[in-house]
């Protein structure tokens, strides 16, 4: 169960990284989106670390 959830978290982090790569081209326009997406990634990384212990 935990392995499936960890894999799902990894995939979600990768998808969010793709979003950031899109937004990074115009950071002044997408500042809010960059901050929100970065916060989502931080939350998922913390969840991943917690579940992998």
mmCIF file as Biopython writes it, N, C-alpha, C and O atoms, coordinates in Angstrom:
data_model
#
loop_
_atom_site.group_PDB
_atom_site.id
_atom_site.type_symbol
_atom_site.label_atom_id
_atom_site.label_alt_id
_atom_site.label_comp_id
_atom_site.label_asym_id
_atom_site.label_entity_id
_atom_site.label_seq_id
_atom_site.pdbx_PDB_ins_code
_atom_site.Cartn_x
_atom_site.Cartn_y
_atom_site.Cartn_z
_atom_site.occupancy
_atom_site.B_iso_or_equiv
_atom_site.auth_seq_id
_atom_site.auth_asym_id
_atom_site.pdbx_PDB_model_num
ATOM 1   N N  . UNK A ? 1  ? 0.827  -1.199 0.000   1.0 0.0 1  A 1 
ATOM 2   C CA . UNK A ? 1  ? 0.000  0.000  0.000   1.0 0.0 1  A 1 
ATOM 3   C C  . UNK A ? 1  ? 0.864  1.252  0.000   1.0 0.0 1  A 1 
ATOM 4   O O  . UNK A ? 1  ? 0.650  2.164  -0.799  1.0 0.0 1  A 1 
ATOM 5   N N  . UNK A ? 2  ? 1.833  1.291  0.896   1.0 0.0 2  A 1 
ATOM 6   C CA . UNK A ? 2  ? 2.688  2.476  1.002   1.0 0.0 2  A 1 
ATOM 7   C C  . UNK A ? 2  ? 3.491  2.683  -0.281  1.0 0.0 2  A 1 
ATOM 8   O O  . UNK A ? 2  ? 3.701  3.821  -0.701  1.0 0.0 2  A 1 
ATOM 9   N N  . UNK A ? 3  ? 3.940  1.594  -0.907  1.0 0.0 3  A 1 
ATOM 10  C CA . UNK A ? 3  ? 4.720  1.722  -2.138  1.0 0.0 3  A 1 
ATOM 11  C C  . UNK A ? 3  ? 3.905  2.354  -3.257  1.0 0.0 3  A 1 
ATOM 12  O O  . UNK A ? 3  ? 4.419  3.169  -4.024  1.0 0.0 3  A 1 
ATOM 13  N N  . UNK A ? 4  ? 2.633  1.976  -3.349  1.0 0.0 4  A 1 
ATOM 14  C CA . UNK A ? 4  ? 1.774  2.568  -4.378  1.0 0.0 4  A 1 
ATOM 15  C C  . UNK A ? 4  ? 1.567  4.056  -4.113  1.0 0.0 4  A 1 
ATOM 16  O O  . UNK A ? 4  ? 1.563  4.871  -5.035  1.0 0.0 4  A 1 
ATOM 17  N N  . UNK A ? 5  ? 1.397  4.391  -2.847  1.0 0.0 5  A 1 
ATOM 18  C CA . UNK A ? 5  ? 1.200  5.794  -2.497  1.0 0.0 5  A 1 
ATOM 19  C C  . UNK A ? 5  ? 2.476  6.603  -2.753  1.0 0.0 5  A 1 
ATOM 20  O O  . UNK A ? 5  ? 2.409  7.743  -3.212  1.0 0.0 5  A 1 
ATOM 21  N N  . UNK A ? 6  ? 3.623  6.017  -2.457  1.0 0.0 6  A 1 
ATOM 22  C CA . UNK A ? 6  ? 4.895  6.690  -2.727  1.0 0.0 6  A 1 
ATOM 23  C C  . UNK A ? 6  ? 5.077  6.921  -4.226  1.0 0.0 6  A 1 
ATOM 24  O O  . UNK A ? 6  ? 5.525  7.989  -4.642  1.0 0.0 6  A 1 
ATOM 25  N N  . UNK A ? 7  ? 4.732  5.928  -5.031  1.0 0.0 7  A 1 
ATOM 26  C CA . UNK A ? 7  ? 4.829  6.078  -6.490  1.0 0.0 7  A 1 
ATOM 27  C C  . UNK A ? 7  ? 3.881  7.167  -6.993  1.0 0.0 7  A 1 
ATOM 28  O O  . UNK A ? 7  ? 4.238  7.945  -7.877  1.0 0.0 7  A 1 
ATOM 29  N N  . UNK A ? 8  ? 2.681  7.221  -6.433  1.0 0.0 8  A 1 
ATOM 30  C CA . UNK A ? 8  ? 1.719  8.247  -6.827  1.0 0.0 8  A 1 
ATOM 31  C C  . UNK A ? 8  ? 2.243  9.639  -6.464  1.0 0.0 8  A 1 
ATOM 32  O O  . UNK A ? 8  ? 2.083  10.588 -7.231  1.0 0.0 8  A 1 
ATOM 33  N N  . UNK A ? 9  ? 2.859  9.751  -5.312  1.0 0.0 9  A 1 
ATOM 34  C CA . UNK A ? 9  ? 3.431  11.035 -4.888  1.0 0.0 9  A 1 
ATOM 35  C C  . UNK A ? 9  ? 4.558  11.438 -5.827  1.0 0.0 9  A 1 
ATOM 36  O O  . UNK A ? 9  ? 4.652  12.599 -6.224  1.0 0.0 9  A 1 
ATOM 37  N N  . UNK A ? 10 ? 5.414  10.482 -6.183  1.0 0.0 10 A 1 
ATOM 38  C CA . UNK A ? 10 ? 6.504  10.771 -7.120  1.0 0.0 10 A 1 
ATOM 39  C C  . UNK A ? 10 ? 5.965  11.305 -8.444  1.0 0.0 10 A 1 
ATOM 40  O O  . UNK A ? 10 ? 6.482  12.285 -8.981  1.0 0.0 10 A 1 
ATOM 41  N N  . UNK A ? 11 ? 4.933  10.662 -8.962  1.0 0.0 11 A 1 
ATOM 42  C CA . UNK A ? 11 ? 4.349  11.083 -10.240 1.0 0.0 11 A 1 
ATOM 43  C C  . UNK A ? 11 ? 3.745  12.479 -10.133 1.0 0.0 11 A 1 
ATOM 44  O O  . UNK A ? 11 ? 3.859  13.284 -11.057 1.0 0.0 11 A 1 
ATOM 45  N N  . UNK A ? 12 ? 3.102  12.759 -9.002  1.0 0.0 12 A 1 
ATOM 46  C CA . UNK A ? 12 ? 2.505  14.077 -8.813  1.0 0.0 12 A 1 
ATOM 47  C C  . UNK A ? 12 ? 3.587  15.163 -8.718  1.0 0.0 12 A 1 
ATOM 48  O O  . UNK A ? 12 ? 3.424  16.260 -9.252  1.0 0.0 12 A 1 
ATOM 49  N N  . UNK A ? 13 ? 4.681  14.846 -8.037  1.0 0.0 13 A 1 
ATOM 50  C CA . UNK A ? 13 ? 5.801  15.789 -7.941  1.0 0.0 13 A 1 
ATOM 51  C C  . UNK A ? 13 ? 6.370  16.062 -9.331  1.0 0.0 13 A 1 
ATOM 52  O O  . UNK A ? 13 ? 6.647  17.212 -9.671  1.0 0.0 13 A 1 
ATOM 53  N N  . UNK A ? 14 ? 6.544  15.024 -10.130 1.0 0.0 14 A 1 
ATOM 54  C CA . UNK A ? 14 ? 7.059  15.207 -11.484 1.0 0.0 14 A 1 
ATOM 55  C C  . UNK A ? 14 ? 6.128  16.085 -12.326 1.0 0.0 14 A 1 
ATOM 56  O O  . UNK A ? 14 ? 6.588  16.941 -13.082 1.0 0.0 14 A 1 
ATOM 57  N N  . UNK A ? 15 ? 4.829  15.869 -12.192 1.0 0.0 15 A 1 
ATOM 58  C CA . UNK A ? 15 ? 3.864  16.683 -12.936 1.0 0.0 15 A 1 
ATOM 59  C C  . UNK A ? 15 ? 3.956  18.152 -12.506 1.0 0.0 15 A 1 
ATOM 60  O O  . UNK A ? 15 ? 3.890  19.054 -13.340 1.0 0.0 15 A 1 
ATOM 61  N N  . UNK A ? 16 ? 4.106  18.379 -11.215 1.0 0.0 16 A 1 
ATOM 62  C CA . UNK A ? 16 ? 4.233  19.747 -10.715 1.0 0.0 16 A 1 
ATOM 63  C C  . UNK A ? 16 ? 5.537  20.384 -11.184 1.0 0.0 16 A 1 
ATOM 64  O O  . UNK A ? 16 ? 5.575  21.582 -11.464 1.0 0.0 16 A 1 
ATOM 65  N N  . UNK A ? 17 ? 6.586  19.604 -11.270 1.0 0.0 17 A 1 
ATOM 66  C CA . UNK A ? 17 ? 7.856  20.123 -11.788 1.0 0.0 17 A 1 
ATOM 67  C C  . UNK A ? 17 ? 7.710  20.553 -13.242 1.0 0.0 17 A 1 
ATOM 68  O O  . UNK A ? 17 ? 8.286  21.557 -13.661 1.0 0.0 17 A 1 
ATOM 69  N N  . UNK A ? 18 ? 6.944  19.793 -14.000 1.0 0.0 18 A 1 
ATOM 70  C CA . UNK A ? 18 ? 6.672  20.168 -15.394 1.0 0.0 18 A 1 
ATOM 71  C C  . UNK A ? 18 ? 5.941  21.510 -15.448 1.0 0.0 18 A 1 
ATOM 72  O O  . UNK A ? 18 ? 6.244  22.363 -16.282 1.0 0.0 18 A 1 
ATOM 73  N N  . UNK A ? 19 ? 4.977  21.682 -14.546 1.0 0.0 19 A 1 
ATOM 74  C CA . UNK A ? 19 ? 4.264  22.962 -14.483 1.0 0.0 19 A 1 
ATOM 75  C C  . UNK A ? 19 ? 5.230  24.104 -14.186 1.0 0.0 19 A 1 
ATOM 76  O O  . UNK A ? 19 ? 5.179  25.152 -14.830 1.0 0.0 19 A 1 
ATOM 77  N N  . UNK A ? 20 ? 6.102  23.896 -13.218 1.0 0.0 20 A 1 
ATOM 78  C CA . UNK A ? 20 ? 7.068  24.942 -12.859 1.0 0.0 20 A 1 
ATOM 79  C C  . UNK A ? 20 ? 7.947  25.278 -14.055 1.0 0.0 20 A 1 
ATOM 80  O O  . UNK A ? 20 ? 8.237  26.450 -14.296 1.0 0.0 20 A 1 
ATOM 81  N N  . UNK A ? 21 ? 8.371  24.276 -14.800 1.0 0.0 21 A 1 
ATOM 82  C CA . UNK A ? 21 ? 9.197  24.534 -15.978 1.0 0.0 21 A 1 
ATOM 83  C C  . UNK A ? 21 ? 8.463  25.396 -16.993 1.0 0.0 21 A 1 
ATOM 84  O O  . UNK A ? 21 ? 9.079  26.204 -17.688 1.0 0.0 21 A 1 
ATOM 85  N N  . UNK A ? 22 ? 7.154  25.227 -17.079 1.0 0.0 22 A 1 
ATOM 86  C CA . UNK A ? 22 ? 6.357  26.061 -17.977 1.0 0.0 22 A 1 
ATOM 87  C C  . UNK A ? 22 ? 6.282  27.491 -17.449 1.0 0.0 22 A 1 
ATOM 88  O O  . UNK A ? 22 ? 6.465  28.447 -18.202 1.0 0.0 22 A 1 
ATOM 89  N N  . UNK A ? 23 ? 6.016  27.630 -16.167 1.0 0.0 23 A 1 
ATOM 90  C CA . UNK A ? 23 ? 5.870  28.959 -15.570 1.0 0.0 23 A 1 
ATOM 91  C C  . UNK A ? 23 ? 7.185  29.733 -15.508 1.0 0.0 23 A 1 
ATOM 92  O O  . UNK A ? 23 ? 7.180  30.963 -15.553 1.0 0.0 23 A 1 
ATOM 93  N N  . UNK A ? 24 ? 8.282  29.039 -15.408 1.0 0.0 24 A 1 
ATOM 94  C CA . UNK A ? 24 ? 9.589  29.682 -15.195 1.0 0.0 24 A 1 
ATOM 95  C C  . UNK A ? 24 ? 9.985  30.558 -16.384 1.0 0.0 24 A 1 
ATOM 96  O O  . UNK A ? 24 ? 10.802 31.467 -16.242 1.0 0.0 24 A 1 
ATOM 97  N N  . UNK A ? 25 ? 9.410  30.285 -17.548 1.0 0.0 25 A 1 
ATOM 98  C CA . UNK A ? 25 ? 9.731  31.091 -18.727 1.0 0.0 25 A 1 
ATOM 99  C C  . UNK A ? 25 ? 9.273  32.542 -18.567 1.0 0.0 25 A 1 
ATOM 100 O O  . UNK A ? 25 ? 9.878  33.457 -19.127 1.0 0.0 25 A 1 
ATOM 101 N N  . UNK A ? 26 ? 8.209  32.740 -17.805 1.0 0.0 26 A 1 
ATOM 102 C CA . UNK A ? 26 ? 7.666  34.082 -17.571 1.0 0.0 26 A 1 
ATOM 103 C C  . UNK A ? 26 ? 7.367  34.256 -16.085 1.0 0.0 26 A 1 
ATOM 104 O O  . UNK A ? 26 ? 6.205  34.346 -15.688 1.0 0.0 26 A 1 
ATOM 105 N N  . UNK A ? 27 ? 8.413  34.303 -15.266 1.0 0.0 27 A 1 
ATOM 106 C CA . UNK A ? 27 ? 8.199  34.325 -13.809 1.0 0.0 27 A 1 
ATOM 107 C C  . UNK A ? 27 ? 7.430  35.551 -13.315 1.0 0.0 27 A 1 
ATOM 108 O O  . UNK A ? 27 ? 6.720  35.468 -12.313 1.0 0.0 27 A 1 
ATOM 109 N N  . UNK A ? 28 ? 7.561  36.678 -13.998 1.0 0.0 28 A 1 
ATOM 110 C CA . UNK A ? 28 ? 6.847  37.867 -13.537 1.0 0.0 28 A 1 
ATOM 111 C C  . UNK A ? 28 ? 5.342  37.739 -13.772 1.0 0.0 28 A 1 
ATOM 112 O O  . UNK A ? 28 ? 4.549  38.317 -13.029 1.0 0.0 28 A 1 
ATOM 113 N N  . UNK A ? 29 ? 4.950  36.999 -14.783 1.0 0.0 29 A 1 
ATOM 114 C CA . UNK A ? 29 ? 3.530  36.796 -15.078 1.0 0.0 29 A 1 
ATOM 115 C C  . UNK A ? 29 ? 2.947  35.696 -14.184 1.0 0.0 29 A 1 
ATOM 116 O O  . UNK A ? 29 ? 1.819  35.806 -13.704 1.0 0.0 29 A 1 
ATOM 117 N N  . UNK A ? 30 ? 3.726  34.644 -13.969 1.0 0.0 30 A 1 
ATOM 118 C CA . UNK A ? 30 ? 3.239  33.465 -13.250 1.0 0.0 30 A 1 
ATOM 119 C C  . UNK A ? 30 ? 3.789  33.366 -11.833 1.0 0.0 30 A 1 
ATOM 120 O O  . UNK A ? 30 ? 3.973  32.265 -11.315 1.0 0.0 30 A 1 
ATOM 121 N N  . UNK A ? 31 ? 4.051  34.501 -11.206 1.0 0.0 31 A 1 
ATOM 122 C CA . UNK A ? 31 ? 4.634  34.490 -9.863  1.0 0.0 31 A 1 
ATOM 123 C C  . UNK A ? 31 ? 3.767  33.710 -8.869  1.0 0.0 31 A 1 
ATOM 124 O O  . UNK A ? 31 ? 4.277  32.879 -8.118  1.0 0.0 31 A 1 
ATOM 125 N N  . UNK A ? 32 ? 2.477  33.976 -8.867  1.0 0.0 32 A 1 
ATOM 126 C CA . UNK A ? 32 ? 1.583  33.302 -7.926  1.0 0.0 32 A 1 
ATOM 127 C C  . UNK A ? 32 ? 1.532  31.795 -8.196  1.0 0.0 32 A 1 
ATOM 128 O O  . UNK A ? 32 ? 1.543  30.991 -7.263  1.0 0.0 32 A 1 
ATOM 129 N N  . UNK A ? 33 ? 1.476  31.425 -9.461  1.0 0.0 33 A 1 
ATOM 130 C CA . UNK A ? 33 ? 1.443  30.005 -9.816  1.0 0.0 33 A 1 
ATOM 131 C C  . UNK A ? 33 ? 2.736  29.305 -9.396  1.0 0.0 33 A 1 
ATOM 132 O O  . UNK A ? 33 ? 2.710  28.172 -8.917  1.0 0.0 33 A 1 
ATOM 133 N N  . UNK A ? 34 ? 3.865  29.991 -9.581  1.0 0.0 34 A 1 
ATOM 134 C CA . UNK A ? 34 ? 5.152  29.420 -9.162  1.0 0.0 34 A 1 
ATOM 135 C C  . UNK A ? 34 ? 5.180  29.177 -7.663  1.0 0.0 34 A 1 
ATOM 136 O O  . UNK A ? 34 ? 5.621  28.120 -7.211  1.0 0.0 34 A 1 
ATOM 137 N N  . UNK A ? 35 ? 4.716  30.139 -6.897  1.0 0.0 35 A 1 
ATOM 138 C CA . UNK A ? 35 ? 4.703  30.008 -5.439  1.0 0.0 35 A 1 
ATOM 139 C C  . UNK A ? 35 ? 3.769  28.873 -5.019  1.0 0.0 35 A 1 
ATOM 140 O O  . UNK A ? 35 ? 4.137  28.039 -4.192  1.0 0.0 35 A 1 
ATOM 141 N N  . UNK A ? 36 ? 2.568  28.840 -5.584  1.0 0.0 36 A 1 
ATOM 142 C CA . UNK A ? 36 ? 1.604  27.793 -5.224  1.0 0.0 36 A 1 
ATOM 143 C C  . UNK A ? 36 ? 2.114  26.398 -5.588  1.0 0.0 36 A 1 
ATOM 144 O O  . UNK A ? 36 ? 2.000  25.461 -4.798  1.0 0.0 36 A 1 
ATOM 145 N N  . UNK A ? 37 ? 2.668  26.272 -6.774  1.0 0.0 37 A 1 
ATOM 146 C CA . UNK A ? 37 ? 3.175  24.972 -7.217  1.0 0.0 37 A 1 
ATOM 147 C C  . UNK A ? 37 ? 4.367  24.543 -6.374  1.0 0.0 37 A 1 
ATOM 148 O O  . UNK A ? 37 ? 4.495  23.369 -6.027  1.0 0.0 37 A 1 
ATOM 149 N N  . UNK A ? 38 ? 5.230  25.482 -6.046  1.0 0.0 38 A 1 
ATOM 150 C CA . UNK A ? 38 ? 6.379  25.178 -5.199  1.0 0.0 38 A 1 
ATOM 151 C C  . UNK A ? 38 ? 5.921  24.712 -3.819  1.0 0.0 38 A 1 
ATOM 152 O O  . UNK A ? 38 ? 6.496  23.781 -3.255  1.0 0.0 38 A 1 
ATOM 153 N N  . UNK A ? 39 ? 4.902  25.349 -3.281  1.0 0.0 39 A 1 
ATOM 154 C CA . UNK A ? 39 ? 4.371  24.942 -1.978  1.0 0.0 39 A 1 
ATOM 155 C C  . UNK A ? 39 ? 3.777  23.537 -2.034  1.0 0.0 39 A 1 
ATOM 156 O O  . UNK A ? 39 ? 3.942  22.753 -1.099  1.0 0.0 39 A 1 
ATOM 157 N N  . UNK A ? 40 ? 3.085  23.220 -3.132  1.0 0.0 40 A 1 
ATOM 158 C CA . UNK A ? 40 ? 2.526  21.877 -3.304  1.0 0.0 40 A 1 
ATOM 159 C C  . UNK A ? 40 ? 3.642  20.838 -3.334  1.0 0.0 40 A 1 
ATOM 160 O O  . UNK A ? 40 ? 3.524  19.773 -2.727  1.0 0.0 40 A 1 
ATOM 161 N N  . UNK A ? 41 ? 4.722  21.151 -4.042  1.0 0.0 41 A 1 
ATOM 162 C CA . UNK A ? 41 ? 5.852  20.224 -4.113  1.0 0.0 41 A 1 
ATOM 163 C C  . UNK A ? 41 ? 6.456  20.021 -2.725  1.0 0.0 41 A 1 
ATOM 164 O O  . UNK A ? 41 ? 6.774  18.894 -2.349  1.0 0.0 41 A 1 
ATOM 165 N N  . UNK A ? 42 ? 6.615  21.095 -1.968  1.0 0.0 42 A 1 
ATOM 166 C CA . UNK A ? 42 ? 7.156  20.979 -0.609  1.0 0.0 42 A 1 
ATOM 167 C C  . UNK A ? 42 ? 6.296  20.065 0.256   1.0 0.0 42 A 1 
ATOM 168 O O  . UNK A ? 42 ? 6.815  19.220 0.987   1.0 0.0 42 A 1 
ATOM 169 N N  . UNK A ? 43 ? 4.988  20.237 0.170   1.0 0.0 43 A 1 
ATOM 170 C CA . UNK A ? 43 ? 4.066  19.406 0.954   1.0 0.0 43 A 1 
ATOM 171 C C  . UNK A ? 43 ? 4.198  17.941 0.550   1.0 0.0 43 A 1 
ATOM 172 O O  . UNK A ? 43 ? 4.253  17.058 1.406   1.0 0.0 43 A 1 
ATOM 173 N N  . UNK A ? 44 ? 4.249  17.685 -0.763  1.0 0.0 44 A 1 
ATOM 174 C CA . UNK A ? 44 ? 4.365  16.304 -1.239  1.0 0.0 44 A 1 
ATOM 175 C C  . UNK A ? 44 ? 5.703  15.673 -0.856  1.0 0.0 44 A 1 
ATOM 176 O O  . UNK A ? 44 ? 5.757  14.489 -0.522  1.0 0.0 44 A 1 
ATOM 177 N N  . UNK A ? 45 ? 6.772  16.451 -0.901  1.0 0.0 45 A 1 
ATOM 178 C CA . UNK A ? 45 ? 8.083  15.922 -0.505  1.0 0.0 45 A 1 
ATOM 179 C C  . UNK A ? 45 ? 8.070  15.548 0.972   1.0 0.0 45 A 1 
ATOM 180 O O  . UNK A ? 45 ? 8.582  14.495 1.354   1.0 0.0 45 A 1 
ATOM 181 N N  . UNK A ? 46 ? 7.488  16.404 1.797   1.0 0.0 46 A 1 
ATOM 182 C CA . UNK A ? 46 ? 7.397  16.090 3.227   1.0 0.0 46 A 1 
ATOM 183 C C  . UNK A ? 46 ? 6.559  14.848 3.473   1.0 0.0 46 A 1 
ATOM 184 O O  . UNK A ? 46 ? 6.905  14.025 4.320   1.0 0.0 46 A 1 
ATOM 185 N N  . UNK A ? 47 ? 5.454  14.703 2.738   1.0 0.0 47 A 1 
ATOM 186 C CA . UNK A ? 47 ? 4.617  13.523 2.855   1.0 0.0 47 A 1 
ATOM 187 C C  . UNK A ? 47 ? 5.378  12.275 2.408   1.0 0.0 47 A 1 
ATOM 188 O O  . UNK A ? 47 ? 5.283  11.222 3.039   1.0 0.0 47 A 1 
ATOM 189 N N  . UNK A ? 48 ? 6.126  12.401 1.325   1.0 0.0 48 A 1 
ATOM 190 C CA . UNK A ? 48 ? 6.927  11.280 0.821   1.0 0.0 48 A 1 
ATOM 191 C C  . UNK A ? 48 ? 7.955  10.837 1.862   1.0 0.0 48 A 1 
ATOM 192 O O  . UNK A ? 48 ? 8.117  9.646  2.125   1.0 0.0 48 A 1 
ATOM 193 N N  . UNK A ? 49 ? 8.638  11.806 2.443   1.0 0.0 49 A 1 
ATOM 194 C CA . UNK A ? 49 ? 9.644  11.496 3.462   1.0 0.0 49 A 1 
ATOM 195 C C  . UNK A ? 49 ? 8.982  10.797 4.658   1.0 0.0 49 A 1 
ATOM 196 O O  . UNK A ? 49 ? 9.503  9.805  5.167   1.0 0.0 49 A 1 
ATOM 197 N N  . UNK A ? 50 ? 7.846  11.314 5.096   1.0 0.0 50 A 1 
ATOM 198 C CA . UNK A ? 50 ? 7.135  10.724 6.232   1.0 0.0 50 A 1 
ATOM 199 C C  . UNK A ? 50 ? 6.727  9.280  5.944   1.0 0.0 50 A 1 
ATOM 200 O O  . UNK A ? 50 ? 6.913  8.398  6.782   1.0 0.0 50 A 1 
ATOM 201 N N  . UNK A ? 51 ? 6.175  9.046  4.764   1.0 0.0 51 A 1 
ATOM 202 C CA . UNK A ? 51 ? 5.712  7.698  4.415   1.0 0.0 51 A 1 
ATOM 203 C C  . UNK A ? 51 ? 6.846  6.721  4.162   1.0 0.0 51 A 1 
ATOM 204 O O  . UNK A ? 51 ? 6.666  5.514  4.325   1.0 0.0 51 A 1 
ATOM 205 N N  . UNK A ? 52 ? 8.002  7.214  3.770   1.0 0.0 52 A 1 
ATOM 206 C CA . UNK A ? 52 ? 9.102  6.319  3.458   1.0 0.0 52 A 1 
ATOM 207 C C  . UNK A ? 52 ? 9.893  5.882  4.687   1.0 0.0 52 A 1 
ATOM 208 O O  . UNK A ? 52 ? 10.802 5.059  4.584   1.0 0.0 52 A 1 
ATOM 209 N N  . UNK A ? 53 ? 9.549  6.426  5.835   1.0 0.0 53 A 1 
ATOM 210 C CA . UNK A ? 53 ? 10.253 6.029  7.075   1.0 0.0 53 A 1 
ATOM 211 C C  . UNK A ? 53 ? 9.757  4.719  7.585   1.0 0.0 53 A 1 
ATOM 212 O O  . UNK A ? 53 ? 10.233 4.235  8.612   1.0 0.0 53 A 1 
#
